[in-house]
Amino acid sequence: MTTQIGTTARTGERCPVSGVWEVVGTPSTSAPIAKGNVIPPYNNRAVTWRLIRLA
């Protein structure tokens, strides 16, 4: 399975692929997250992150 740009993951899940991820919604931010790391919260909330660039 190839992970593609636009793939989403939620806070608490394991990151499926290393890359730059962006929070879906407002306010938003982006962060590099490595494959296997736990997807972090943002502003102390569980959020959905979208892959915007592969590492």
JOFEN-V263649 format. One record per residue. RES is the residue in one small letter. PHI is phi in whole degrees, -180 to 180 (999 if undefined). OMEGA is omega in whole degrees, -180 to 180 (999 if undefined). BURIAL is # if it has 16 or more other ideal C-beta (glycine too) atoms within 10 Angstrom, else .. Layout:
res = <RES & RES>
phi = <PHI & PHI>
omega = <OMEGA & OMEGA>
burial = <BURIAL & BURIAL>
//
This chain:
res = <m & t & t & q & i & g & t & t & a & r & t & g & e & r & c & p & v & s & g & v & w & e & v & v & g & t & p & s & t & s & a & p & i & a & k & g & n & v & i & p & p & y & n & n & r & a & v & t & w & r & l & i & r & l & a>
phi = <999 & -100 & -83 & -114 & -54 & 100 & -58 & -117 & -148 & -104 & -49 & 97 & -80 & -83 & -66 & -78 & -159 & -69 & 172 & -99 & -115 & -125 & -69 & -81 & 112 & -129 & -71 & -123 & -155 & -128 & -156 & -77 & -132 & -88 & -53 & 92 & -73 & -77 & -64 & -83 & -77 & -136 & 53 & 61 & -128 & -73 & -136 & -100 & -109 & -119 & -71 & -113 & -156 & -75 & -83>
omega = <178 & 177 & -174 & 173 & -178 & 175 & 179 & 176 & -178 & 175 & 178 & 177 & 173 & 180 & -177 & -178 & 178 & 178 & 176 & -177 & -178 & 177 & 176 & 178 & -177 & -5 & -178 & 174 & 173 & -178 & 172 & 178 & -177 & 178 & 178 & 177 & 177 & 177 & -173 & 170 & 175 & -175 & 179 & 179 & 171 & -176 & 172 & 177 & 178 & 178 & -180 & 178 & 177 & 179 & 999>
burial = <. & . & . & . & . & . & # & . & # & . & . & . & . & . & # & # & # & # & # & # & # & . & # & . & . & . & . & . & . & . & . & . & # & . & . & . & . & . & # & . & . & # & . & . & . & . & # & # & # & # & # & . & . & . & .>
//
